[in-house]
Amino acid sequence: MADEKQCPFCDCSERVLKENDLAQVILSDPHKVPGHLLIMPKRHVEKPWELTHDELAAIFDLIFFVEQKVIGKLGDGCDIRQNYRPFNELGVKHVVFHVLPRSQDDYLYKVSEQYEKDLYVDLDDMERDAVIDLLK
């Protein structure tokens, strides 16, 4: 586990916009879209599966709260993302959920996602069976 004293999300109280007992919301800086919010546990947690059920409930309470606030004002919908990338040396090692306000043909779509259409391929039987076996 990384040193909590070096984690920028373990000491960000001056940036907190909304919180409950176990989780908090801050603006992402840098951000991908206007209104890009980060929701995270207050406790230093590096892997999503290390979150307690209470922490997950607290995080999703805040996610649902901010989604309802931003939809219709900062976007027509939202993407909710959580990335676990231990190979990314640039990222902060603290579980974070991203709430990204989205609209059709928004900035994020124009600069990258419009090119993702060609990344989708049909699911073949061998891959489907391998994943089903993995999850048993």
C-alpha positions in Angstrom: 0.0 0.0 0.0 1.3 3.5 -0.8 2.0 5.9 1.9 -1.3 7.6 2.7 0.6 10.8 3.6 1.7 11.0 0.0 -1.7 10.3 -1.5 -3.4 13.5 -2.8 -6.9 12.1 -2.2 -6.3 11.2 1.4 -5.8 14.9 2.3 -8.1 16.9 0.0 -10.6 18.3 2.5 -10.3 21.8 1.0 -11.5 20.5 -2.4 -14.5 18.4 -1.1 -17.8 19.6 -2.6 -20.0 16.9 -1.0 -19.4 14.1 1.4 -21.0 11.6 3.7 -19.5 9.5 6.5 -17.4 7.3 4.2 -17.0 9.0 0.8 -16.4 12.4 -0.8 -16.8 14.2 -4.1 -14.2 16.6 -5.7 -13.8 18.2 -9.1 -11.2 16.4 -11.3 -8.2 18.6 -12.0 -7.2 18.0 -14.7 -10.5 17.0 -16.2 -11.8 15.4 -19.4 -15.1 17.3 -19.7 -16.6 20.2 -17.8 -18.1 18.9 -14.5 -15.9 15.8 -14.4 -16.2 14.7 -10.8 -14.3 12.2 -8.7 -16.0 10.2 -6.0 -13.8 8.2 -3.6 -13.7 6.6 -0.2 -12.3 8.7 2.6 -10.2 5.7 3.7 -7.1 5.0 1.6 -8.0 2.0 -0.6 -6.0 1.0 -3.7 -8.0 -1.9 -5.1 -11.8 -1.7 -5.8 -12.4 -5.1 -4.3 -11.0 -3.9 -1.0 -13.9 -1.5 -0.5 -16.3 -2.5 2.2 -20.0 -2.8 1.4 -20.7 0.3 3.4 -18.1 2.2 1.5 -19.6 1.1 -1.8 -23.0 2.1 -0.7 -21.7 5.5 0.4 -19.8 6.0 -2.9 -22.9 5.1 -5.0 -25.1 7.3 -2.9 -22.9 10.2 -3.9 -22.7 9.1 -7.5 -26.5 9.0 -7.8 -26.7 12.4 -6.1 -24.3 14.1 -8.5 -25.7 12.4 -11.5 -29.1 13.9 -10.8 -27.6 17.3 -10.2 -25.6 17.4 -13.5 -27.9 15.7 -15.9 -29.8 18.4 -17.8 -27.3 21.1 -16.7 -23.8 19.9 -17.6 -24.9 17.1 -20.0 -27.8 14.9 -21.1 -26.3 11.8 -19.4 -23.3 10.6 -17.5 -20.5 8.0 -17.8 -19.5 6.4 -14.6 -16.0 4.9 -14.7 -13.7 3.2 -12.3 -10.2 2.2 -13.6 -7.9 -0.3 -11.9 -4.5 0.1 -13.7 -1.6 -0.9 -11.4 0.7 -0.6 -14.5 0.0 3.1 -14.8 2.8 4.9 -13.0 1.2 8.3 -13.5 -2.1 7.5 -11.8 -2.9 8.0 -8.1 -3.2 4.7 -6.3 -6.5 5.4 -4.5 -9.8 4.0 -5.7 -11.8 6.7 -7.6 -15.0 6.6 -9.5 -15.3 9.2 -12.3 -18.6 10.9 -13.2 -18.4 12.4 -16.6 -21.3 14.5 -17.8 -22.0 13.6 -21.4 -24.0 14.8 -24.4 -24.2 13.6 -27.9 -21.2 14.6 -30.0 -19.6 16.3 -27.0 -15.9 17.1 -26.8 -14.9 13.6 -25.5 -16.8 12.0 -28.4 -15.2 14.3 -31.0 -11.6 13.9 -29.9 -11.6 10.1 -29.2 -14.8 8.1 -29.0 -15.9 8.6 -32.5 -13.0 6.5 -33.5 -13.9 3.7 -31.1 -16.7 2.3 -33.3 -14.2 0.3 -35.3 -12.8 -1.3 -32.1 -15.9 -3.4 -31.5 -15.8 -6.9 -32.8 -18.4 -9.8 -32.6 -18.0 -12.1 -29.6 -16.9 -15.5 -30.8 -17.9 -18.8 -29.2 -14.4 -19.6 -27.9 -14.0 -16.3 -26.1 -17.5 -16.4 -24.7 -16.9 -20.0 -23.3 -13.5 -19.0 -21.9 -15.0 -16.0 -20.0 -17.9 -18.1 -18.8 -15.5 -20.7 -17.5 -13.4 -18.1 -15.8 -16.4 -16.7 -13.9 -17.6 -20.0 -12.6 
